[in-house]
Amino acid sequence: MWSDATGLHECTKTNTKTPSPHWTWVTEWAIDYGISGGTDKEGWQYAADFPASYHGHKTLKDFVRRRRWARKCKLTTTGPWQEVPPILLSDVTIGLCEALGAAEQIPLWAVSNRGDVLCRLGVTLLTPAGSSWLHVTTDQLFKSISIGGANQVWAIAKDASAFYRGSVSTHNPAGDCWYHIASPAKQKLKQVSVGRTSVYAVDENGNLWYRQGVTPSYPQGTSWEHISNNVRKVSVGPLDQVWIIADKVQGSHSLSCGTVCHRLGVQPMEPKGQSWDYGIGGGWDHITVRGNAIEAPRVHMPSLTDILRPTLPLSPLLTSNTEENGNAVPC
């Protein structure tokens, strides 16, 4: 008796066909010895009855046996392959756009769950979903990506180094080449966020880094400067506002993890800011200020809480270490 894997339907080797004419057999039928529970030397499995569990040795209580046969086939088609959405994404970034026309392209980049870099085409105010994905060639897999002002595209590869995408523009949305940016010494970067002019990155040890020397003529920058530690996530806004999710922040009774912090004193002549302002505390894992293009004036007034609060090291450790990288290398 021949049946399928369920044992309920008749299925012989002769009447087993390929899924479609595009499939062709590449091997002959052969006994499959790689079955859960094992087989004897002839490929048989034994059991007390058909619905029971099978094993590879016969006992006095076994009255039925089965043997599985297998044959391989392959699919032969003509290209090119057509991409079928959706594509699973692990990171996505939208350009910091100002007063666009209805038909003007909005830059949108993403990293797939496999590490591929993608550029979304056809995204406008009238067609926000876009039209198609364009695969951007890379030599390795990526894990984080961000696009800032003037079409600055920065990304972090899975080897923890940074990359800058050159020549990205409205007419050339995917750019031309990648420039490799070395990580800070002995650190592995994991996330990047780009604002109007500022570039920040977080490493696997929770350090927050600022990219120095970024100019229109040399957008890759020159070196990394350490800003804070105990940082989980950073988001830089269209006005270069800097917000983070911080860990190990001293609260009134204990250390707090997942605290929302805002960088104070950020201005064109002081892009790194001066100190942290603490907002919503505890339990947060992700933050974005990418859509906040309006920064209201803020005047700090002393409160009763400020007067009664003991002097505590509320800010993550601030340093001014600089990591020189030399010139970026095109690849």
Secondary structure, 3 states (H helix, E strand, C coil): CCECCCCCCECCCCCCCCCCCCEEECCCCEECCCCCCCCCCCCEEEECCCCCCCECCCCCCCCEEEECEECCEEECCCCCCCCCCCCCEEEEEECCCCCCCCCCCCCEEEEECCCCEEEEECCCCCCCCCCEEEEECCCCCEEEEEECHHHCEEEEECCCCEEEEECCCCCCCCCCEEEEECCCCCCCEEEEEECCCCEEEEECCCCEEEEECCCCCCCCCCEEEEEECCEEEEEECCCCCEEEEECCEECCCCEECCEEEEEECCECCECCCCEEEECCCCCCCCCCCCCCCCCCCCCCCCCHHHHHCCCCCCCCCECCCEEECCCCEEC
